[in-house]
Amino acid sequence: MPLVSSAAGLRDGFAKPIVRALFWASCLLSVVSFYTTQQGMALYLSSWFSIIASLGIQISLVLVAWLIGFTRKGKALLIGVYVCTGLVSIAFSYVSLYTWFTAKERPALMQRALYDELTAVGAKADQALSQAVVNGQRYALALEEMTSAEKTHGRISRARDGDPYLDSIREQVAKEAGTYREGVGEGVRYTAFERHAKLTRQLVSELEASRQALVRVRGELRPNTPTDQQLRQFHKVYDSIPWESARQLLSGAAVERPELPPFANYVEQASSGQEDLMKAFEELFVAPNSRHLFSLALAAFIDVIVFLLAFSAGPYFYGDPENRWYAAAAALDSTDDQVMLGSLLRKLQPGRQGMPRVDAASLSPGEQQLMLLLSNKGLAAAEEDAAGTHYLLDPEIHEKMLESLNGRSMNFRAASSRAAAGI
């Protein structure tokens, strides 16, 4: 619908500090919303396309909110346009904010999660190695005793053992002893048990060194270290552990090497600046957390506040309805609105109970139309008496007429000067 604005209405709107502050606040928040929307679109569109599209969206949001504020008809269509445009802005702003928050938070969460998992893997490995070392020390002592018994009595390898590790050594020694003449004494003793005891002590030393290295790397790990450095540092020690030796010394027990987490699970994807739109909303609807909800609430808050501020400042931006009425009436008289109001106010006389009254016969065509409009709005009342038809004005509309002349325009000053000169 055509809108009639007046210079006085525009001037009066910006003359009010609160309205001016609301106007600039809506502009500043629109800039923020433009930036977040553009950053979200830039993940999928080229830079220029995202800038142009975001700028168009924000201009549409502000202008539509202003139109809703002072338009009488077609508000439903304008509200629908604002909702559709606002949803697009909120969606991309949410993705932008979510990506920004995750870029700050996700690396720390991943680093902490990897640190916890590596600590758990290290604890399991340390427990298995410690048990293997204890068993190896016990086996070494047992083999030393067998060596001594072999020196003293001989034929020790022919007996069976309840422990699988020692029993396998007895069996190996028995096979080797088949090619030697067994006997008792220093000269004819068989020393295979002593050799196996040295091998066992060597396995224990290797496992203990690996366990100490694992303890050191666990102590050096920090939860704020980048994930790739944590894995590289841990792999360097973990991959050198002789697990086959540990299985030998833990014979009879199920020994499983704890698996390290794959690096792909701890890639800091947010640092690349990419965040899939559907994934962001899938997480929001399936497993929302505080980060999702805060990002969406902040994105919606910005556009809602922009709408409220623009909606509130719009009517004042284009002036009060009365100012538009004055301008339309002045247009009928081919004059300025302040000049028309000045002429009308000079014709007012006190009526009943001091109410302002004007003679209908003295009104110009524009003034006559203004009185008819005010009468329909309940701001004026027509009365007839012996002197003719008069219009009684509501005190409030009379006050607004006087206030509108506070900032006098050049046309009004010129007209006042001519009236004072009697021209």
Contacts in CASP RR format, 6 or more apart in sequence:
PFRMAT RR
TARGET T0000
AUTHOR 0000-0000-0000
METHOD contacts of the structure
MODEL  1
MPLVSSAAGLRDGFAKPIVRALFWASCLLSVVSFYTTQQGMALYLSSWFS
IIASLGIQISLVLVAWLIGFTRKGKALLIGVYVCTGLVSIAFSYVSLYTW
FTAKERPALMQRALYDELTAVGAKADQALSQAVVNGQRYALALEEMTSAE
KTHGRISRARDGDPYLDSIREQVAKEAGTYREGVGEGVRYTAFERHAKLT
RQLVSELEASRQALVRVRGELRPNTPTDQQLRQFHKVYDSIPWESARQLL
SGAAVERPELPPFANYVEQASSGQEDLMKAFEELFVAPNSRHLFSLALAA
FIDVIVFLLAFSAGPYFYGDPENRWYAAAAALDSTDDQVMLGSLLRKLQP
GRQGMPRVDAASLSPGEQQLMLLLSNKGLAAAEEDAAGTHYLLDPEIHEK
MLESLNGRSMNFRAASSRAAAGI
1 71 0 8 1.000
1 72 0 8 1.000
1 73 0 8 1.000
1 74 0 8 1.000
3 70 0 8 1.000
3 71 0 8 1.000
3 318 0 8 1.000
4 324 0 8 1.000
4 327 0 8 1.000
4 328 0 8 1.000
5 318 0 8 1.000
5 319 0 8 1.000
5 324 0 8 1.000
5 327 0 8 1.000
6 319 0 8 1.000
6 323 0 8 1.000
6 324 0 8 1.000
6 326 0 8 1.000
6 327 0 8 1.000
6 337 0 8 1.000
7 409 0 8 1.000
8 319 0 8 1.000
8 323 0 8 1.000
8 326 0 8 1.000
8 327 0 8 1.000
8 337 0 8 1.000
8 338 0 8 1.000
8 404 0 8 1.000
8 407 0 8 1.000
8 409 0 8 1.000
9 318 0 8 1.000
9 319 0 8 1.000
9 320 0 8 1.000
9 323 0 8 1.000
9 324 0 8 1.000
10 317 0 8 1.000
10 318 0 8 1.000
10 319 0 8 1.000
11 407 0 8 1.000
12 316 0 8 1.000
12 319 0 8 1.000
12 320 0 8 1.000
12 323 0 8 1.000
12 404 0 8 1.000
13 19 0 8 1.000
13 20 0 8 1.000
13 316 0 8 1.000
13 317 0 8 1.000
13 319 0 8 1.000
14 20 0 8 1.000
14 23 0 8 1.000
14 317 0 8 1.000
16 316 0 8 1.000
19 313 0 8 1.000
19 316 0 8 1.000
19 317 0 8 1.000
22 309 0 8 1.000
22 312 0 8 1.000
22 313 0 8 1.000
23 309 0 8 1.000
23 313 0 8 1.000
23 317 0 8 1.000
25 309 0 8 1.000
26 62 0 8 1.000
26 65 0 8 1.000
26 305 0 8 1.000
26 306 0 8 1.000
26 309 0 8 1.000
26 310 0 8 1.000
26 313 0 8 1.000
27 62 0 8 1.000
29 302 0 8 1.000
29 305 0 8 1.000
29 306 0 8 1.000
29 309 0 8 1.000
30 58 0 8 1.000
30 61 0 8 1.000
30 62 0 8 1.000
30 306 0 8 1.000
31 58 0 8 1.000
32 302 0 8 1.000
33 58 0 8 1.000
33 61 0 8 1.000
33 89 0 8 1.000
33 93 0 8 1.000
33 302 0 8 1.000
33 303 0 8 1.000
33 306 0 8 1.000
34 54 0 8 1.000
34 55 0 8 1.000
34 57 0 8 1.000
34 58 0 8 1.000
36 92 0 8 1.000
36 93 0 8 1.000
36 96 0 8 1.000
36 97 0 8 1.000
36 299 0 8 1.000
36 302 0 8 1.000
37 54 0 8 1.000
37 57 0 8 1.000
37 58 0 8 1.000
37 88 0 8 1.000
37 89 0 8 1.000
37 92 0 8 1.000
37 93 0 8 1.000
37 96 0 8 1.000
38 50 0 8 1.000
38 51 0 8 1.000
38 54 0 8 1.000
38 55 0 8 1.000
38 96 0 8 1.000
39 92 0 8 1.000
39 96 0 8 1.000
39 99 0 8 1.000
39 100 0 8 1.000
40 50 0 8 1.000
40 92 0 8 1.000
40 93 0 8 1.000
40 95 0 8 1.000
40 96 0 8 1.000
40 99 0 8 1.000
41 49 0 8 1.000
41 50 0 8 1.000
41 53 0 8 1.000
41 54 0 8 1.000
41 92 0 8 1.000
42 50 0 8 1.000
43 95 0 8 1.000
43 96 0 8 1.000
43 99 0 8 1.000
43 273 0 8 1.000
43 274 0 8 1.000
43 275 0 8 1.000
43 277 0 8 1.000
44 277 0 8 1.000
45 53 0 8 1.000
54 92 0 8 1.000
57 85 0 8 1.000
57 86 0 8 1.000
57 88 0 8 1.000
57 89 0 8 1.000
58 89 0 8 1.000
60 81 0 8 1.000
60 85 0 8 1.000
61 82 0 8 1.000
61 85 0 8 1.000
61 86 0 8 1.000
61 89 0 8 1.000
61 303 0 8 1.000
61 306 0 8 1.000
61 307 0 8 1.000
61 310 0 8 1.000
62 306 0 8 1.000
62 310 0 8 1.000
64 78 0 8 1.000
64 81 0 8 1.000
64 82 0 8 1.000
64 85 0 8 1.000
65 82 0 8 1.000
65 306 0 8 1.000
65 307 0 8 1.000
65 310 0 8 1.000
65 311 0 8 1.000
65 314 0 8 1.000
66 310 0 8 1.000
66 311 0 8 1.000
66 313 0 8 1.000
66 314 0 8 1.000
66 317 0 8 1.000
66 318 0 8 1.000
67 78 0 8 1.000
68 75 0 8 1.000
68 78 0 8 1.000
68 79 0 8 1.000
68 82 0 8 1.000
68 311 0 8 1.000
69 311 0 8 1.000
69 314 0 8 1.000
69 315 0 8 1.000
70 314 0 8 1.000
70 315 0 8 1.000
70 318 0 8 1.000
71 78 0 8 1.000
82 307 0 8 1.000
86 303 0 8 1.000
89 299 0 8 1.000
89 303 0 8 1.000
90 296 0 8 1.000
90 299 0 8 1.000
90 300 0 8 1.000
90 303 0 8 1.000
91 277 0 8 1.000
91 281 0 8 1.000
93 298 0 8 1.000
93 299 0 8 1.000
93 302 0 8 1.000
93 303 0 8 1.000
94 280 0 8 1.000
94 284 0 8 1.000
94 295 0 8 1.000
94 296 0 8 1.000
94 299 0 8 1.000
94 300 0 8 1.000
95 275 0 8 1.000
95 277 0 8 1.000
95 280 0 8 1.000
96 299 0 8 1.000
97 295 0 8 1.000
97 298 0 8 1.000
97 299 0 8 1.000
98 275 0 8 1.000
98 280 0 8 1.000
98 291 0 8 1.000
98 292 0 8 1.000
98 295 0 8 1.000
98 296 0 8 1.000
99 270 0 8 1.000
99 273 0 8 1.000
99 274 0 8 1.000
99 275 0 8 1.000
99 280 0 8 1.000
101 291 0 8 1.000
101 294 0 8 1.000
101 295 0 8 1.000
102 270 0 8 1.000
102 275 0 8 1.000
102 291 0 8 1.000
103 270 0 8 1.000
103 271 0 8 1.000
103 273 0 8 1.000
105 291 0 8 1.000
106 268 0 8 1.000
106 269 0 8 1.000
106 270 0 8 1.000
107 226 0 8 1.000
107 227 0 8 1.000
107 268 0 8 1.000
107 270 0 8 1.000
107 271 0 8 1.000
108 224 0 8 1.000
110 227 0 8 1.000
110 266 0 8 1.000
110 268 0 8 1.000
111 223 0 8 1.000
111 224 0 8 1.000
111 225 0 8 1.000
111 226 0 8 1.000
111 227 0 8 1.000
111 230 0 8 1.000
112 223 0 8 1.000
113 266 0 8 1.000
114 227 0 8 1.000
114 230 0 8 1.000
114 231 0 8 1.000
114 261 0 8 1.000
114 266 0 8 1.000
115 221 0 8 1.000
115 222 0 8 1.000
115 223 0 8 1.000
115 225 0 8 1.000
115 230 0 8 1.000
116 223 0 8 1.000
117 261 0 8 1.000
118 218 0 8 1.000
118 221 0 8 1.000
118 230 0 8 1.000
118 231 0 8 1.000
118 234 0 8 1.000
118 260 0 8 1.000
118 261 0 8 1.000
119 218 0 8 1.000
119 221 0 8 1.000
121 234 0 8 1.000
121 238 0 8 1.000
121 258 0 8 1.000
121 259 0 8 1.000
121 260 0 8 1.000
121 261 0 8 1.000
122 214 0 8 1.000
122 218 0 8 1.000
122 238 0 8 1.000
122 258 0 8 1.000
123 218 0 8 1.000
124 258 0 8 1.000
125 214 0 8 1.000
125 238 0 8 1.000
125 241 0 8 1.000
125 257 0 8 1.000
125 258 0 8 1.000
126 211 0 8 1.000
126 214 0 8 1.000
126 215 0 8 1.000
126 218 0 8 1.000
128 246 0 8 1.000
128 250 0 8 1.000
128 255 0 8 1.000
129 207 0 8 1.000
129 208 0 8 1.000
129 210 0 8 1.000
129 211 0 8 1.000
129 214 0 8 1.000
129 241 0 8 1.000
129 246 0 8 1.000
130 211 0 8 1.000
131 250 0 8 1.000
131 253 0 8 1.000
132 207 0 8 1.000
132 245 0 8 1.000
132 246 0 8 1.000
132 249 0 8 1.000
132 250 0 8 1.000
133 204 0 8 1.000
133 207 0 8 1.000
133 208 0 8 1.000
133 211 0 8 1.000
133 249 0 8 1.000
135 165 0 8 1.000
135 249 0 8 1.000
135 250 0 8 1.000
136 200 0 8 1.000
136 203 0 8 1.000
136 204 0 8 1.000
136 207 0 8 1.000
136 249 0 8 1.000
137 204 0 8 1.000
139 163 0 8 1.000
139 165 0 8 1.000
139 166 0 8 1.000
139 200 0 8 1.000
139 249 0 8 1.000
140 197 0 8 1.000
140 200 0 8 1.000
140 201 0 8 1.000
140 204 0 8 1.000
142 163 0 8 1.000
142 166 0 8 1.000
143 166 0 8 1.000
143 169 0 8 1.000
143 193 0 8 1.000
143 194 0 8 1.000
143 196 0 8 1.000
143 197 0 8 1.000
143 200 0 8 1.000
144 194 0 8 1.000
144 197 0 8 1.000
146 156 0 8 1.000
146 166 0 8 1.000
146 170 0 8 1.000
146 193 0 8 1.000
146 197 0 8 1.000
147 191 0 8 1.000
147 193 0 8 1.000
147 194 0 8 1.000
147 197 0 8 1.000
149 156 0 8 1.000
150 156 0 8 1.000
150 157 0 8 1.000
150 189 0 8 1.000
150 190 0 8 1.000
150 191 0 8 1.000
150 193 0 8 1.000
151 185 0 8 1.000
151 186 0 8 1.000
151 189 0 8 1.000
152 184 0 8 1.000
152 185 0 8 1.000
153 184 0 8 1.000
154 182 0 8 1.000
154 183 0 8 1.000
154 184 0 8 1.000
154 189 0 8 1.000
154 190 0 8 1.000
155 182 0 8 1.000
155 183 0 8 1.000
156 170 0 8 1.000
156 173 0 8 1.000
156 193 0 8 1.000
157 170 0 8 1.000
157 171 0 8 1.000
157 173 0 8 1.000
157 174 0 8 1.000
157 177 0 8 1.000
157 190 0 8 1.000
157 192 0 8 1.000
157 193 0 8 1.000
158 174 0 8 1.000
159 170 0 8 1.000
160 167 0 8 1.000
160 170 0 8 1.000
161 167 0 8 1.000
161 169 0 8 1.000
161 170 0 8 1.000
163 251 0 8 1.000
164 251 0 8 1.000
164 252 0 8 1.000
165 248 0 8 1.000
165 249 0 8 1.000
165 251 0 8 1.000
168 251 0 8 1.000
169 193 0 8 1.000
169 196 0 8 1.000
172 192 0 8 1.000
172 196 0 8 1.000
173 190 0 8 1.000
173 192 0 8 1.000
173 193 0 8 1.000
173 196 0 8 1.000
176 192 0 8 1.000
177 190 0 8 1.000
177 192 0 8 1.000
180 190 0 8 1.000
181 188 0 8 1.000
182 188 0 8 1.000
182 190 0 8 1.000
183 189 0 8 1.000
183 190 0 8 1.000
200 249 0 8 1.000
203 242 0 8 1.000
203 245 0 8 1.000
203 248 0 8 1.000
203 249 0 8 1.000
204 249 0 8 1.000
206 242 0 8 1.000
206 245 0 8 1.000
207 242 0 8 1.000
207 245 0 8 1.000
207 246 0 8 1.000
207 249 0 8 1.000
210 237 0 8 1.000
210 240 0 8 1.000
210 241 0 8 1.000
210 242 0 8 1.000
213 237 0 8 1.000
213 240 0 8 1.000
214 237 0 8 1.000
214 238 0 8 1.000
214 241 0 8 1.000
216 237 0 8 1.000
217 233 0 8 1.000
217 234 0 8 1.000
217 236 0 8 1.000
217 237 0 8 1.000
217 238 0 8 1.000
220 233 0 8 1.000
221 230 0 8 1.000
221 233 0 8 1.000
221 234 0 8 1.000
225 233 0 8 1.000
226 268 0 8 1.000
227 263 0 8 1.000
227 266 0 8 1.000
227 267 0 8 1.000
227 268 0 8 1.000
228 263 0 8 1.000
231 260 0 8 1.000
231 261 0 8 1.000
231 263 0 8 1.000
231 266 0 8 1.000
234 260 0 8 1.000
235 260 0 8 1.000
238 260 0 8 1.000
243 255 0 8 1.000
243 257 0 8 1.000
246 255 0 8 1.000
247 255 0 8 1.000
280 292 0 8 1.000
283 292 0 8 1.000
284 292 0 8 1.000
284 293 0 8 1.000
284 296 0 8 1.000
318 324 0 8 1.000
320 400 0 8 1.000
322 397 0 8 1.000
322 400 0 8 1.000
322 404 0 8 1.000
323 337 0 8 1.000
323 404 0 8 1.000
325 370 0 8 1.000
325 373 0 8 1.000
325 374 0 8 1.000
326 337 0 8 1.000
326 340 0 8 1.000
326 341 0 8 1.000
326 370 0 8 1.000
326 401 0 8 1.000
326 404 0 8 1.000
327 337 0 8 1.000
328 369 0 8 1.000
329 337 0 8 1.000
329 340 0 8 1.000
329 366 0 8 1.000
329 367 0 8 1.000
329 369 0 8 1.000
329 370 0 8 1.000
329 373 0 8 1.000
330 336 0 8 1.000
330 337 0 8 1.000
330 339 0 8 1.000
330 340 0 8 1.000
330 341 0 8 1.000
330 366 0 8 1.000
332 364 0 8 1.000
332 365 0 8 1.000
332 366 0 8 1.000
332 369 0 8 1.000
333 340 0 8 1.000
333 364 0 8 1.000
333 365 0 8 1.000
333 366 0 8 1.000
333 367 0 8 1.000
335 411 0 8 1.000
336 409 0 8 1.000
336 411 0 8 1.000
336 412 0 8 1.000
336 415 0 8 1.000
337 404 0 8 1.000
338 404 0 8 1.000
338 405 0 8 1.000
338 408 0 8 1.000
338 409 0 8 1.000
338 411 0 8 1.000
338 412 0 8 1.000
339 411 0 8 1.000
339 412 0 8 1.000
339 415 0 8 1.000
340 364 0 8 1.000
340 366 0 8 1.000
340 367 0 8 1.000
341 401 0 8 1.000
341 404 0 8 1.000
341 405 0 8 1.000
342 405 0 8 1.000
342 412 0 8 1.000
342 415 0 8 1.000
343 364 0 8 1.000
343 367 0 8 1.000
344 358 0 8 1.000
344 363 0 8 1.000
344 367 0 8 1.000
344 370 0 8 1.000
344 401 0 8 1.000
345 401 0 8 1.000
345 402 0 8 1.000
345 405 0 8 1.000
347 358 0 8 1.000
347 359 0 8 1.000
347 362 0 8 1.000
347 363 0 8 1.000
347 367 0 8 1.000
348 356 0 8 1.000
348 357 0 8 1.000
348 358 0 8 1.000
348 393 0 8 1.000
348 398 0 8 1.000
349 356 0 8 1.000
349 357 0 8 1.000
349 358 0 8 1.000
349 359 0 8 1.000
350 356 0 8 1.000
350 357 0 8 1.000
351 357 0 8 1.000
351 392 0 8 1.000
352 392 0 8 1.000
355 392 0 8 1.000
355 393 0 8 1.000
355 395 0 8 1.000
356 392 0 8 1.000
356 393 0 8 1.000
356 395 0 8 1.000
356 398 0 8 1.000
357 390 0 8 1.000
357 391 0 8 1.000
357 392 0 8 1.000
357 393 0 8 1.000
358 371 0 8 1.000
358 390 0 8 1.000
358 391 0 8 1.000
358 393 0 8 1.000
359 387 0 8 1.000
359 388 0 8 1.000
359 389 0 8 1.000
359 390 0 8 1.000
360 368 0 8 1.000
360 371 0 8 1.000
360 382 0 8 1.000
360 388 0 8 1.000
360 389 0 8 1.000
360 390 0 8 1.000
360 391 0 8 1.000
361 388 0 8 1.000
361 389 0 8 1.000
363 371 0 8 1.000
371 380 0 8 1.000
371 382 0 8 1.000
371 391 0 8 1.000
374 380 0 8 1.000
374 391 0 8 1.000
374 393 0 8 1.000
374 394 0 8 1.000
374 397 0 8 1.000
375 381 0 8 1.000
375 382 0 8 1.000
375 391 0 8 1.000
378 394 0 8 1.000
379 393 0 8 1.000
379 394 0 8 1.000
379 396 0 8 1.000
379 397 0 8 1.000
380 391 0 8 1.000
380 392 0 8 1.000
380 393 0 8 1.000
380 394 0 8 1.000
380 397 0 8 1.000
381 391 0 8 1.000
381 392 0 8 1.000
382 389 0 8 1.000
382 390 0 8 1.000
382 391 0 8 1.000
382 392 0 8 1.000
383 389 0 8 1.000
383 390 0 8 1.000
383 391 0 8 1.000
383 392 0 8 1.000
384 390 0 8 1.000
405 412 0 8 1.000
408 416 0 8 1.000
END
